[in-house]
């Protein structure tokens, strides 16, 4: 099918739904020569559990494949370890396998042929002598300031950060050469790393690559969708009841389009997915007391939402239904694969419950004898180090003696 596409059609598919690109002349040169497929890589650090936001790059990858590109998916296991230890070294192997299962299932869910898709494990070449030497060479031409700036929006920023966060953007730049691609694809939050790669690779004798960037889709709670924030995303294995619960809580203010994660999900996932599953992309919103609303483009949806024709409750319900259907095949693949289930347990072992420490009860200082180290006995007597001070017998005797002395003083 890709062979039948014109240069203009391929260009349209490559640019569709992108926010920005750098070095388009590199892409144009490969397409015009037509000697080989355009080679693109997309990398993901194998850290937290993949969520539904992964549909966004997957659907863009589907368009790359449709345009006849050869796509490499980098399962960046070493990067996951370097990013502030988001993936413990003991778990990176299993998490990389888990990601491969999820990504494959997501692409299958939207009917994407994967014969031109290649998975590459980062550690398969990043631990080689040649790669290590090139990393040292890069570190000699990149300043601490530039490395930190490049990773500012990607690597977790903490006080007194480790050096691993500075190595991360250097490796991502070097991956372009070792994967032998024309283009690196990623979110617009990767732009500073892309700019670093474009600047520094020629300094160690390697050519620059083109870079394609898709927009960042807001999370369900507003802001960036994050794997570490359970309220901002929906896990691909979340059951229908949990999906409904999360979408009910999702941020979707009436008439407000900007920063609306639910509307963005329609634009970048549901409409393109519907188109890939056959025919024109369509999004249907059922309404209780009116005819359903049928949409074929995001502008129609946004316009009706601004006018309050499409209300948040109906939008959330429609997105919930569409997402449950979309994830159904992914979850069936998981249930049918004992290997995937076993990898999931090893990649994300359940946290052990913390043992509660027995705390000594503090009775406070208001009960009788609190300041004294004594213990009351069943017969009413007391025992302990301060027995003499609190003994009732002693106190009574002292009182009598005091009265006797006062009586004698009066008589004299």
C-alpha positions, 0 to 999 in steps of 0.5 A, a space after each residue: 500500500 505504501 508503494 502506491 502513495 505519492 510523495 505528497 501523501 507520505 509527507 502528509 502522513 508523516 506530518 499529521 498531528 505533529 506539533 513540530 519537526 526539525 531537519 525536514 530536509 533530511 526526511 525530504 531527501 530520503 523520500 525523494 530518492 526513494 532508494 530505501 524506506 525512511 528509518 525512524 526510531 521511538 524510544 521509551 524508558 522502561 519504568 512505570 506501567 504503560 498507560 493509555 497515553 501510549 496510544 498517542 505515539 502508537 497511533 503516530 507510529 501506525 501512520 509512519 508504518 502506513 507511509 512505508 517507513 521502517 520503525 525501530 522501537 527502543 526499549 531503553 532499559 538502561 535509561 530507565 535505571 539512569 533516570 533517578 533509579 525509576 527502574 531498579 536494576 534488578 527489574 529492568 529486564 522484566 520491565 523491558 519484556 513487559 513493555 514489548 508485550 504492551 506495545 505489541 498489543 496496543 498496535 494490534 488493538 488498532 489493526 496496525 501491521 507490524 512487519 516493518 516494526 523492530 524492537 531493540 533492547 538498549 542494553 544489547 548495544 549500550 554496554 559495548 566497548 564502542 558505545 562506551 568509548 563514544 559516550 566518553 567522547 561525547 562527555 568531553 564536548 558536552 558541558 554539565 550545564 548543557 546536559 542538565 538543560 537538555 534533560 530538564 523536562 525528561 529526567 526527574 529533577 531532584 535536589 543534589 541529583 546523581 550524575 546518571 541524569 546527565 548521562 541520560 541525554 548523552 545516551 539518547 543522542 548517541 542512540 541515533 547513530 547506533 540505531 542507524 536511523 534517519 529520524 528520532 520521534 518523540 514528544 515535544 518534551 524531548 525537544 531539548 535532547 533533540 537539539 543537543 543531539 543535533 549540535 553535538 553528534 557532528 562534534 564526534 564525527 556523526 551526522 545529524 538526524 531529523 526529529 519529529 515531535 507530537 504534542 503532549 496530551 494532558 492527563 486526566 487530572 490536568 497537566 502532564 500524563 504520568 505513569 507515576 501518578 495513578 490519578 492522571 492516567 489509566 493503565 492498559 490493564 485497568 478493568 472497566 469498573 476502574 476505568 469508569 471511576 477514573 474518568 468520572 473523576 477526570 478534569 473536564 470543565 464545561 465549555 473549557 477546551 484548553 488543557 482538557 485531557 478528555 477532549 485531547 484523548 478524543 483527538 489523539 487516540 479515539 478518532 485516529 484509532 477509529 479510522 485505523 479500525 476501518 472507514 472514516 474516524 468516528 466518535 459517537 456520544 449517546 445522550 439520554 433525552 436526545 439524538 446521539 451526536 456523531 463526530 468525524 473530526 475534533 473541530 466539531 467536538 471542540 465547537 459543540 463543547 464550547 457551546 455546551 451542546 456536548 456536556 462533560 457528563 456525556 463526553 466522559 461517558 462516551 470516552 469511557 465506552 470507547 476506551 473500554 472497547 479499545 482496551 478489550 483486545 489488549 486485556 484479552 491478549 494478557 489473559 491468554 498469555 501465561 508468559 505475559 502474566 508471569 513477566 508482569 508479576 516479575 516486572 511489578 511485584 506487589 509491595 510488601 505491606 509494612 509491619 506495624 510496630 507495637 507502640 507502648 501506650 502512653 497513659 499521659 500524666 493525668 492519672 494518679 501516680 503518673 509521675 511515680 514509678 509504682 503499680 497498683 495491686 488488687 488489694 489497693 496497695 502499691 508496689 514499686 520504686 516510689 512506693 514510699 512516696 505514695 503510700 497512704 499509710 505514710 501520708 496518714 501518719 505524717 498528717 497525724 504527726 503534723 496535727 499533734 505538733 500544731 496542737 502542742 504549739 497552740 497549748 504552749 
